[in-house]
Amino acid sequence: MAGDCAIYTVTSAGQTEANDANRIEIEGNASVPDAKTRITYMKPRLGKRRTDQGNSFSNNVNNPDTGPLPPQVEIGLIFDERTGTSLAKTKLRDKFFDLPNDAFPKGRIGWRNDKDPTMNLVPSSGIDGAGYKIISFEYDNQERFGGYIPGVLVLELGGKSDKLKTGG
């Protein structure tokens, strides 16, 4: 755990970041997989659902609040490809397909940010567990800035948000 941040996948109960040989460390002394990735921002998204369907028993014509959306984390990244393809970019693309399974029905992706731990999560197994899912991952190969490629990763929490407070 040399990097300031990490994204990783668990496959069975009791596993942590250290068990994922394909984890991606970012910032600090990150060397896994290749020290070519930097974070430009981390933006937690906490929102509420709105509906266009009004309540027929109310004179209120406003859109009613129907509860919270699953918390999300948007992470801006820069991949340094001045000296070759970033392995982190390739591994993040592959992690997009690390879907929930029977042991982790809510999500198998973990996130650690030592500088801002508010959205950190170690995935937990079972029906009461929690984990992140990668909702989107995009990068712009067309717009190179001297070998630096911008990217955006969005994680969404599966499970109860109280797991964010306890770390899973």
ABEGO torsion letter per residue (X at the ends): XABABBBBBBABBGBBAAABAABBBBEEABAOAAGABBBABBBBBBBBBBBABBBAABABABBBBAEBBBBBBBBBBBBBAAAEBBAAAAAAAAAAABBBBAABAAEABBBBBAABAAABBBBBBEAABBBBBBABBBBBAABBBGGBBBBBBBBBBBEBAAAAAAGX
